[in-house]
Amino acid sequence: MAEQRLSKLQKWVLINCYKVTVLRQREDKVLSRCRRFDVLKCRDNVEPHEKYPHFYNCKTEKFSGKPIACPAYVFTQFDIYLNFHKIELSKRKSMYGDVVYFKHKPESEKIYVSTSRSLKKLREKDLIHYSYFEGVKTIILTDLGIETAKKLLRLNPTG
């Protein structure tokens, strides 16, 4: 791993994405993005998605008789903003219900750019790939990313 230099943010992303998507260890209620999320019950109440590894379907929630994807065990750029950079959330009312925004602070633009750059470099190193869903980057570990995250977790168990 010495040949693969990673920044503090990149290490944090790999470790925490691994915890959330592979180990299903989401500890933060705010980011669970599921109004019924329960740390103790939900971990065992999901099943792997048939097509996509490390995506899960909720066993209890159904839509028209079909399983729905569990948003609690998905890792996105919002996880980074809220938990690594500690940007606060701000809810606003709209005609479609509550909309979540981030409270702007002087260094916000710098945070957005550095996060985007870090994710791009992780993708170039083939440690992650990501897709966009409703304008949000969903981060998915590659096999190499999973192995790297395991090594990092062994070196720093607290994450």
N, C-alpha and C positions, 0 to 999 in steps of 0.2 A: 504494500500500500504506500510505501515511501515514494514510489514513482508517480503516484496520484495525489497531488497536493490538493487539499480541500480546505475551503475557508470555514470559519466557525458556523456561518449560516448554512453552508452546504452540508456540513456534518449534521447539524440540527435537523435539516430537512430530511436527510436519509434516515436518521434514527427515528424521528417522529412519524414519518410516513410509514416506516416499517411497523412501528408500534400500532398505528391506527388501522392500516390496511391488511397486514398479515397476522399480527397477534391479536387484533381487535381489542386494543387497550386504549380506549378513548376515555380520558378522565375529565375533560372539560364539558360542562353542560351547555355553555353558550354555543360552542361550535358543533354540537351534535346535529344541529339542523333538523331535528325530529322532535316534534312537540311531545311525543310519548317516550322519549329516550329515558332509559333507566340503566345506569351503569351496571348494576348487578344482574338485571334480567335480560337485557338486550344482547349481551355478548354471546349467550347460548341460544338466542332466539332468532338467529339468522342462519341461512344456508348459502353455500357458494353459488354464484351465478353460473348457469350452464355454459355460457360462452366466454365470459371474461374472468380470468383469474383475479383474485383479490377484490372482487365486487361481490356484494352479498344481497340476497333477497330476504325480506322480512318474512318470518313464518306466520306471524299473526295478522299482518296487514295485507289485504288483497284489494285489487281493483278489477271489477267485473270478473271475479273468480280467478284472476291471474295474480301471481306474486308481484309485489312492487319492490323496486330497488331500495335498499336501506341507505339513507343519506348519512347515517351516523358514522359509518366506517369508510368514508371517502375522504381523502386528503386533498385539500385545495390550497390555492395561494392565500385564501382568507385565513387559513390556519396559521400561516406564516405571519401575516399582518397582525393578527390578534395575539398570538402566543409568543412569537419571537420578538417582534417589534413593539408589542404592547400598544397598538393603536386602538382607541376606544370605538365602540359601536354607537351609532345614532340611528334610532328608528324614526321614520317619517310616515305619516299617513298619506295614502294615495287612494285613488278610486278602486284599486285592486287589493287593498288591504295595507298592512304594514310593509314598508320597504326598508331594508337595512342599508345604511351608508356608514362610512368611517368618518370620525371627527377629524377635520383637517388640522394639522399642526405644521409648524414651519419646516420641519424636515420630511414631510410626507412625500414630496416628489422624489427626493433622494432615496427614500425607502422603497418606493415603487420601482425606480430604475434599478437599484442594486439587487432587489429581489428578482426582477425579470432577468437581469444579467446572470445572476447565480443559477437560476433554473436553466437558462440557455446553455451555460457551461456544463451543468450536470447532464443535460441531454446530449451535448457534443461528446462527452466522455462515455456515453451509452449506459449511464447509471439510472436514468429515468426517461420516460416519455410522457407527454401530456396531451390532453385533448381539451377542447373548450366546450363547456356546457353552459348555455345562457351567459356567455361572456366571462366565465370564470374558468381558470386553468385547474383541471383535475390532474393531479400528479400520480403517476403510476410507476412503481419501481420495475426495472428490468431484472433479469436473473442476476446480472452482475451487480446491480444496485442492491438487491436483497443480500447477496453475499457480503458486499461492502458494509451494509448497515449492520449485519450480524457481527462483523469484525469490530466495527466502531462501538457497538453495544457491549461487546466483551471488554473493550478497553475502557469504556466509560459507562458503567451500568446505570447511572442516574440520568443519562441522556443529556 
